[in-house]
Amino acid sequence: DARLLVTELGEAGRAHASVAHEALFRHWPRLVEWLESNRELLRIRSRVRAAAERWDEEQRRAEFLLAQGKPLAEALALREAGVPLDPLEREFVAASEASMRRNRNLRRGAIAALALLALAAVVAAGVALRQADIARREATTASRTSEFLASLFAVVDPGESRGSQVTARELLDRGASKIRTELRGEPLVRAELLNTMGMAYSGLGLYEPALALTAEALAE
């Protein structure tokens, strides 16, 4: 038999070529050298061929493509090395590579979406904390303002207040003095009351002290 190669049908009905006589390996030095230098590529080619046939048998479903990592990297190296691939093998490697790129893009998109969600959650938490802090300060300011006004109108010493003869101007003057001396450590309450007292003076037609108190309130 003078044939160098013989062909046979594989499981999927595809033809494969093989060496007709093992003597070729002993008497064809160039072939031996090529086989030695490309032995690993031949092993990879064999694995790719088997995987491609399985993929084709299973209606080319995505789960039968080459997995990312070593299997796909080896197939791509095979292609880059110029090892000839049949049409099915080329389609198989290309489909595996495309699937890998799609999955990588999906992962990047998912990571970006999670990062945006995390950022939004941090911002929302910061806004909520700030609003809660503002609400607490406003509640405290309102409470202290009410307490101060109540204390202003409370008659502690009837001799000092002279009964019903205390005038609105005297109450305002006493309140302005108390604000300046007793509320130094509470700037928000102090500013609120100074502004309120300023409007009260203005309502009595006392514009000079009204302007002075308003200016103090703005400076707080």
DOLO-871716 format. One line per field, with one value per residue: residue number from 1; x, y, z of N, C-alpha, C, O in turn; residue in one letter. Coordinates in pm, whole numbers. Each point is the difference from the previous one (the first is absolute). Example, Ala and Ser with C-alpha at 12.3 -4.5 7.8 and 13.67 -1.06 7.14 Angstrom:
2
n	[1_2]
neast	[1319_-139]
nnorth	[-569_107]
nup	[780_-138]
caeast	[-89_82]
canorth	[119_119]
caup	[0_6]
ceast	[90_-77]
cnorth	[120_109]
cup	[0_73]
oeast	[104_51]
onorth	[-2_111]
oup	[66_17]
res	[A_S]
END
This chain:
220
n	[1_2_3_4_5_6_7_8_9_10_11_12_13_14_15_16_17_18_19_20_21_22_23_24_25_26_27_28_29_30_31_32_33_34_35_36_37_38_39_40_41_42_43_44_45_46_47_48_49_50_51_52_53_54_55_56_57_58_59_60_61_62_63_64_65_66_67_68_69_70_71_72_73_74_75_76_77_78_79_80_81_82_83_84_85_86_87_88_89_90_91_92_93_94_95_96_97_98_99_100_101_102_103_104_105_106_107_108_109_110_111_112_113_114_115_116_117_118_119_120_121_122_123_124_125_126_127_128_129_130_131_132_133_134_135_136_137_138_139_140_141_142_143_144_145_146_147_148_149_150_151_152_153_154_155_156_157_158_159_160_161_162_163_164_165_166_167_168_169_170_171_172_173_174_175_176_177_178_179_180_181_182_183_184_185_186_187_188_189_190_191_192_193_194_195_196_197_198_199_200_201_202_203_204_205_206_207_208_209_210_211_212_213_214_215_216_217_218_219_220]
neast	[86_-79_-176_-29_-148_-55_-153_-47_-151_-25_60_153_128_110_25_71_129_45_138_73_158_-30_-38_-219_-111_-33_-183_-111_215_-7_-31_178_138_-66_46_211_60_-60_181_145_154_179_163_151_174_167_148_169_174_151_164_175_150_154_177_166_149_148_13_194_-39_-138_-192_-70_-82_134_81_-133_133_41_-185_-100_56_-80_-209_-26_40_-172_-171_23_-59_-213_-44_93_-124_-78_-99_-8_176_10_-127_88_165_-55_-78_159_98_-109_13_187_8_-102_97_150_-77_-42_176_86_-109_48_188_-7_-87_132_137_-87_-16_187_59_-104_86_183_-20_-66_162_131_-82_11_200_50_-89_106_182_-29_-44_180_126_-75_40_204_47_-82_114_188_-44_-54_168_112_-87_34_198_-6_-112_184_-194_199_38_-138_140_82_-129_36_37_-188_133_-18_181_-147_-46_-158_-216_-92_-74_-202_-185_-53_-110_-223_-126_-26_-170_-215_2_119_-87_-128_190_3_71_219_100_-16_136_208_22_12_195_142_-40_100_220_70_-20_198_68_19_-24_-13_-156_-170_25_-41_-212_-113_47_-106_-212_-20_3_-217]
nnorth	[-119_63_-117_215_57_6_-72_159_-166_226_59_162_-185_39_122_-214_181_-178_11_34_156_-171_-152_33_-117_-204_-16_52_-17_18_-196_-130_57_-58_-211_-39_63_-182_-78_156_74_-136_29_167_-29_-117_111_108_-123_-74_146_10_-167_20_131_-88_-128_138_-79_-113_-187_168_-105_20_196_90_-164_133_141_-140_-71_148_5_-176_11_121_-111_-126_103_46_-190_73_-27_-137_175_-180_-45_-224_-104_3_-145_-204_-33_-26_-202_-152_6_-87_-223_-81_7_-168_-201_-12_-37_-218_-130_11_-117_-220_-54_-2_-184_-181_3_-59_-221_-105_20_-132_-209_-25_-13_-195_-155_15_-78_-223_-82_14_-149_-200_-8_-26_-207_-135_20_-99_-222_-66_6_-165_-195_-20_-49_-210_-148_5_-91_-224_-73_-7_-177_-131_-38_73_180_-102_-84_-208_-179_-6_-215_101_45_-223_131_80_217_41_-14_170_179_-16_39_215_101_-29_125_218_17_15_168_53_-105_184_-69_-224_-109_-32_-157_-213_-63_-63_-203_-181_-49_-112_-221_-123_-42_-169_-203_-21_-107_-203_187_175_38_121_220_129_34_165_212_71_79_206_134_-17]
nup	[0_-204_76_-75_-161_218_-146_151_-6_1_211_-16_9_190_-188_33_27_-129_180_-212_-22_141_-162_-36_156_-93_-127_187_-69_-224_-109_-45_-170_-205_-68_-68_-206_-118_106_76_-148_-16_155_-23_-138_95_129_-101_-67_150_58_-140_17_165_-29_-123_110_94_-213_16_117_65_55_-212_72_-158_130_125_-109_171_108_137_217_116_78_188_192_72_104_219_107_-1_220_-151_-62_111_-196_-25_-89_-226_-117_-28_-149_-216_-61_-41_-202_-176_-17_-93_-225_-111_-18_-168_-209_-51_-53_-208_-163_-17_-111_-227_-96_-19_-180_-201_-45_-69_-218_-153_-14_-128_-225_-95_-24_-185_-195_-39_-65_-220_-145_-11_-133_-224_-80_-26_-185_-190_-19_-70_-221_-131_-2_-124_-213_-61_-23_-196_-186_-17_-76_-223_-85_0_102_-73_-130_146_158_-42_47_223_61_60_177_37_-30_-153_32_157_-61_-115_113_103_-124_-47_170_27_-141_51_141_-63_-146_182_179_4_-100_19_185_31_-128_74_170_-51_-98_135_104_-131_-27_164_-1_-134_96_109_-183_93_-122_136_161_-82_-38_181_67_-104_64_187_-30_-84_180_50]
caeast	[-86_88_-63_62_-105_-130_-108_-106_-108_-12_-132_-96_-5_100_119_126_116_101_115_-28_105_85_138_23_59_142_75_-30_54_-65_-130_26_36_-121_-89_56_-13_-141_-76_-100_-104_-82_-90_-104_-85_-86_-102_-91_-81_-101_-96_-78_-97_-104_-79_-85_-101_-95_-68_84_-44_110_65_100_114_119_-5_102_119_95_-52_-13_133_72_-58_41_143_5_-34_106_119_-19_-38_-122_-123_-107_-106_-70_89_12_-125_-6_92_-51_-119_48_62_-107_-71_87_-8_-132_-3_87_-72_-110_58_38_-122_-55_86_-27_-133_12_74_-93_-97_68_19_-131_-36_82_-51_-131_23_53_-110_-91_65_2_-135_-31_75_-67_-127_30_41_-117_-85_66_-11_-139_-25_72_-63_-123_38_50_-112_-79_72_-1_-129_-29_24_74_10_-103_53_78_-86_-94_-134_-48_53_110_-39_53_137_83_13_91_135_46_26_123_114_16_52_143_80_-28_-5_123_41_-104_-12_-123_-109_30_-34_-145_-63_38_-83_-136_-5_13_-131_-88_35_-48_-146_-28_53_134_77_144_35_-40_108_118_-22_2_140_63_-51_67_143_15]
canorth	[119_115_122_61_32_-62_78_-78_83_8_-24_97_-18_84_-75_36_-63_-55_-56_-138_-92_59_10_139_77_-34_27_136_82_131_-21_-27_128_84_-57_26_143_40_-104_59_58_-110_-42_103_-11_-117_36_96_-74_-77_94_59_-101_-10_124_-12_-104_53_116_118_76_79_-69_-93_75_-11_81_103_-49_-80_-62_98_56_-96_0_124_-16_-89_80_98_-71_-33_-139_-1_-48_-16_101_-16_40_146_56_-33_89_137_11_-2_130_99_-23_52_147_40_-21_99_127_-8_14_140_77_-30_64_145_24_-15_116_113_-22_24_144_60_-32_84_137_4_-7_130_98_-31_41_147_46_-32_93_131_-9_5_137_87_-32_54_146_37_-25_100_130_2_9_135_94_-26_56_145_53_-48_102_-66_92_101_133_48_21_107_-47_14_120_-34_37_-85_42_-54_-144_-19_36_-106_-116_22_-13_-142_-70_30_-52_-138_-93_12_-130_-57_99_-12_54_144_68_-5_92_137_38_15_123_112_23_56_142_69_12_111_122_24_-54_-5_-130_-108_-20_-51_-142_-74_-11_-103_-130_-34_-26_-129]
caup	[0_-14_49_117_96_-20_62_62_51_145_55_-56_-145_-64_-42_63_-65_91_-71_-39_47_103_-49_-43_110_13_-124_-50_110_8_63_142_62_6_101_132_33_2_67_87_-86_-52_107_13_-118_19_98_-64_-97_73_60_-109_-45_104_-12_-119_29_99_-60_19_117_59_110_-51_-51_83_120_12_70_-77_-124_-107_-29_-84_-135_-65_-31_-115_-118_-22_-47_-140_-20_-82_62_-99_20_127_109_-4_52_142_72_-11_86_138_27_6_127_105_-2_49_145_63_-3_98_133_18_18_132_99_-8_57_145_52_0_107_127_11_27_138_87_-10_65_145_42_-3_110_125_3_25_139_83_-12_74_144_35_-6_115_119_-7_30_142_80_-24_80_141_28_-2_120_115_-12_45_136_104_107_114_-17_31_-115_-115_32_-33_-137_-62_-91_-136_-107_-25_106_-25_-113_44_88_-84_-78_91_32_-118_-16_112_39_-113_-79_-51_-85_-108_-78_82_15_-124_-17_94_-38_-114_50_80_-92_-61_104_12_-120_14_92_-59_54_-112_26_61_-90_-97_70_29_-128_-43_85_-43_-127_28_69]
ceast	[89_-60_73_-102_-125_-104_-104_-104_-4_-143_-105_-10_100_126_124_112_97_110_-25_102_87_145_32_69_150_82_-31_43_-69_-136_17_32_-123_-94_50_-23_-144_-89_-112_-113_-92_-96_-115_-98_-97_-112_-102_-92_-113_-107_-90_-107_-113_-95_-97_-110_-109_-68_70_-47_120_74_106_117_119_-13_110_116_85_-59_-10_135_81_-53_41_148_19_-26_111_128_-11_-32_-131_-118_-106_-111_-72_86_17_-125_-9_88_-51_-122_40_61_-106_-79_81_-7_-134_-7_85_-68_-114_54_39_-122_-60_82_-25_-135_4_74_-91_-104_62_20_-131_-42_78_-51_-134_15_52_-107_-95_58_1_-139_-41_69_-65_-130_24_38_-120_-93_58_-13_-141_-30_66_-61_-127_31_45_-114_-89_67_-3_-129_-39_34_65_1_-104_49_76_-89_-99_-142_-32_59_118_-46_61_145_94_21_100_144_58_34_128_123_25_56_150_85_-18_8_126_42_-102_-29_-130_-119_15_-41_-151_-69_35_-86_-145_-14_12_-133_-97_29_-54_-151_-40_50_138_102_151_40_-39_110_124_-14_1_141_74_-42_70_146_22_33]
cnorth	[123_127_50_23_-78_87_-95_96_-6_-25_91_-13_86_-82_54_-78_-50_-63_-148_-98_70_13_140_81_-30_46_138_97_135_-12_-24_130_88_-50_29_145_44_-100_59_64_-107_-51_98_-10_-118_32_97_-70_-77_91_61_-98_-16_121_-9_-104_51_129_132_88_62_-75_-100_72_-16_94_105_-53_-83_-61_99_59_-94_2_126_-5_-90_78_99_-66_-42_-145_-4_-63_-17_100_-13_47_151_66_-20_94_144_21_2_134_109_-13_56_152_50_-13_103_137_2_18_144_87_-22_68_150_33_-11_118_123_-12_28_149_70_-25_87_144_13_-4_132_107_-23_44_151_55_-26_97_139_0_8_141_93_-25_58_151_45_-17_105_138_13_16_141_101_-19_60_153_59_-50_109_-71_86_110_140_59_33_112_-37_18_119_-28_27_-97_35_-58_-151_-28_31_-110_-126_13_-17_-146_-79_17_-67_-150_-101_7_-134_-68_94_-10_58_152_77_5_103_146_50_25_130_122_32_60_148_79_20_112_132_36_-58_-10_-129_-118_-31_-59_-150_-84_-18_-105_-140_-47_-36_-134_-112]
cup	[0_54_124_111_-34_70_57_55_152_43_-60_-151_-74_-30_71_-70_106_-84_-28_60_103_-46_-48_108_14_-120_-59_110_16_68_150_73_16_109_141_40_12_72_87_-81_-55_108_17_-116_16_98_-59_-98_70_60_-107_-49_102_-7_-117_23_93_-49_31_115_70_110_-45_-68_95_121_-2_83_-93_-127_-116_-37_-89_-142_-75_-37_-121_-129_-33_-52_-146_-26_-78_74_-107_31_133_116_5_57_151_83_-4_90_147_38_13_131_116_6_51_152_73_3_99_142_28_23_138_110_2_63_152_62_6_111_137_22_33_144_99_-1_72_152_53_5_117_134_14_32_145_94_-3_80_151_44_2_119_128_4_36_148_88_-18_83_148_35_6_123_122_-2_58_139_101_118_126_-20_32_-116_-117_19_-46_-146_-73_-92_-142_-101_-28_106_-18_-112_40_88_-82_-80_86_34_-116_-11_108_23_-115_-87_-63_-90_-117_-80_76_12_-126_-21_90_-31_-115_44_79_-89_-66_101_20_-119_6_92_-56_51_-99_28_71_-88_-100_66_27_-128_-51_81_-43_-127_20_66_-99]
oeast	[74_59_43_28_-25_32_-19_29_11_-85_-115_-64_-12_37_17_-17_17_-20_-44_-35_49_76_116_80_75_119_40_-84_-25_-40_-76_-52_-18_-59_-80_-38_-30_-121_-112_-117_-121_-115_-116_-121_-117_-115_-120_-119_-115_-119_-119_-113_-116_-121_-117_-114_-115_-33_-64_0_111_120_76_86_-16_-43_106_-18_16_64_43_28_70_78_29_41_88_70_34_79_96_8_-97_12_-6_2_-26_-50_2_10_-45_-43_6_-12_-60_-22_8_-37_-57_-7_-6_-48_-36_9_-27_-62_-25_1_-46_-56_-7_-13_-61_-35_5_-34_-62_-19_-5_-58_-55_-11_-23_-70_-39_-5_-43_-70_-23_-14_-66_-57_-12_-31_-75_-45_-13_-56_-72_-27_-18_-66_-62_-4_-25_-66_-35_-5_-51_-67_2_1_-102_106_-69_-17_23_-46_-7_24_-58_-74_77_-39_57_-103_92_81_111_109_83_93_117_99_77_101_115_82_73_115_95_2_-6_57_19_-101_-54_-81_-98_-63_-54_-91_-85_-45_-64_-97_-62_-35_-86_-93_-55_-51_-110_-13_47_51_66_90_64_33_69_94_53_35_80_81_37_57_114_17]
onorth	[21_107_-79_-17_-34_69_-111_117_-107_-38_-40_82_16_-89_121_-115_64_-31_-75_-113_110_77_41_88_84_26_30_48_46_87_52_25_63_78_31_28_103_-4_-49_-9_21_-34_-38_9_9_-40_-12_31_4_-31_20_39_-16_-15_37_19_-45_88_106_123_-52_19_-50_-64_-49_114_-21_-88_33_9_-30_21_45_-5_-7_50_24_-18_18_63_-51_-46_64_-108_78_63_101_69_60_95_88_53_70_103_73_51_85_101_60_58_99_90_47_72_102_68_53_90_94_53_62_100_81_46_77_99_61_51_89_88_47_64_96_72_46_79_95_56_54_92_82_43_67_97_66_47_84_94_54_58_96_85_52_79_104_76_54_83_97_59_64_106_41_61_-62_-50_93_97_120_98_49_86_-41_27_94_-51_-76_-89_-42_-53_-91_-72_-37_-67_-96_-54_-45_-90_-95_-35_-68_-121_-23_-3_-115_71_102_74_74_105_103_71_88_115_95_75_103_117_81_80_109_103_56_104_111_-110_-89_-70_-105_-116_-84_-76_-111_-107_-76_-93_-117_-77_-47_-115]
oup	[96_-13_85_118_-115_97_-48_24_60_-80_-17_-66_-121_77_13_-39_103_-118_87_34_-25_58_-3_-30_49_12_-112_76_112_78_81_109_105_75_89_114_60_-21_-1_37_-15_-30_17_18_-38_-21_24_-8_-42_-4_24_-27_-36_11_11_-42_-7_80_4_-9_-2_19_82_-61_112_-14_-60_85_-118_-105_-111_-118_-91_-95_-120_-105_-83_-100_-117_-70_-58_-114_40_59_-96_106_66_89_107_78_73_103_101_65_79_110_88_60_91_109_73_69_108_99_64_82_108_85_64_96_107_71_70_109_96_65_87_111_85_65_100_105_74_72_107_94_65_84_109_81_63_100_103_69_72_104_89_57_84_105_76_61_93_94_62_70_106_90_57_85_105_63_55_-8_82_111_-77_-61_-28_-70_-97_-47_-87_-114_-56_-43_31_-27_-31_21_10_-37_-12_26_-11_-45_2_18_-28_-24_40_25_-121_-109_-38_0_-41_-57_-10_9_-43_-44_12_-1_-45_-17_26_-14_-35_9_15_-42_-13_65_-24_18_-54_-47_4_-22_-58_-21_-2_-51_-55_-3_-11_-76_3_39]
res	[D_A_R_L_L_V_T_E_L_G_E_A_G_R_A_H_A_S_V_A_H_E_A_L_F_R_H_W_P_R_L_V_E_W_L_E_S_N_R_E_L_L_R_I_R_S_R_V_R_A_A_A_E_R_W_D_E_E_Q_R_R_A_E_F_L_L_A_Q_G_K_P_L_A_E_A_L_A_L_R_E_A_G_V_P_L_D_P_L_E_R_E_F_V_A_A_S_E_A_S_M_R_R_N_R_N_L_R_R_G_A_I_A_A_L_A_L_L_A_L_A_A_V_V_A_A_G_V_A_L_R_Q_A_D_I_A_R_R_E_A_T_T_A_S_R_T_S_E_F_L_A_S_L_F_A_V_V_D_P_G_E_S_R_G_S_Q_V_T_A_R_E_L_L_D_R_G_A_S_K_I_R_T_E_L_R_G_E_P_L_V_R_A_E_L_L_N_T_M_G_M_A_Y_S_G_L_G_L_Y_E_P_A_L_A_L_T_A_E_A_L_A_E]
END
